[in-house]
Amino acid sequence: MKSGFSRFRRNSRADKAKRQAGQRRRFFRPGLVEKLEDRQMLSGIHDDGGISEVLVAEGEGGGMSFSSRAWNPGVDRNNTRLGNPQPIQVPVTPRNPVNVVETSVNNDTPSTAQTVSGVGTLAGQNSQVTISGTVSTFTDTDWFRVHLRAGDIVSVRALAAANELALFNSDGIELQGHNQTNMARGDHTLFWPTASPLLRGGNANLAYVITEEGDYFLYVSAADNVTTTGGSAYQVEIDLHRPVLESQPVRSRQIVYLDFNGALIQRAIFDDTAIGTARLS
């Protein structure tokens, strides 16, 4: 069945610009390259021929994230995302997930989403979950509901027949999304440091720092080559982490350096009536 987005919609550029305006944190420190402290690259992305957007966002709960997206002029940005928010580095722990099976046959819309209970970072909750489901055709979609806290660092990876992922809040706003087409153009998870616990690879991959507690909706769609009548199996892995600074002594801090070498952006990001591109430097 086709997805019934209703108010759960892909953001317009104007909507996304307004939402990001409250999250962006601009800073400039003269002489920053002098006397730099010991550093490790958290994330980076290089755009060969496309258009890129790079920003630093301050996540609540101590989380700091990078967001880097790239798309080609004249192409729907929702279908060409190459990057996603990159949380601060947290300690690596082996995956020991709780397995959840898709039990709802009608979870094709947000209103009928299957609730995945017991997921979270509190004592007694599961911080690692693997959802196993099936899809029948490339138009089939599945929705799952999870309750998350502010500061939760969510890492999601789609495997097997799953082709696309997207995370929505309870207001129906898409917070992050990624699909197999983007992954084929370049696996952005290769830029993550070796010690990063975030899930890598897969058909689609996203990570996001939750800004407020509430219900969130995970959208999963099928791979383009799924045509079997009986359905094809997929797995969606979800890992949750908390920011390292939460466990550090009071007044501990983390300094993040952003190396930005300029980029072209589409003017329509900030004004739907604008055309052409502008260079940031």
Secondary structure, 3 states (H helix, E strand, C coil): CCCCCCCCECCCHHHHHHHHHCCECCCCCCCCCCCCCCCCCCCCCCCCCCEEEEEEEECHHHCEEEEEEEECCCCCHHHCCCCCCECCCCCCCCCCCEEEECCCCCCCCHHHCEECCCECCCCCCECEEEEEEEECCCCCEEEEEEEECCCCEEEEEEEECEEEEEEECCCCEEEEEEEHHHHHHCCHHHHCCCCCCCCCCCCEEEEEECCCCEEEEEEEEECCCCCCCCCEEEEEEEEEECCHHHHCCCCCCCCCCCCCCCEEEEHHHCCCCCCCEEEEC
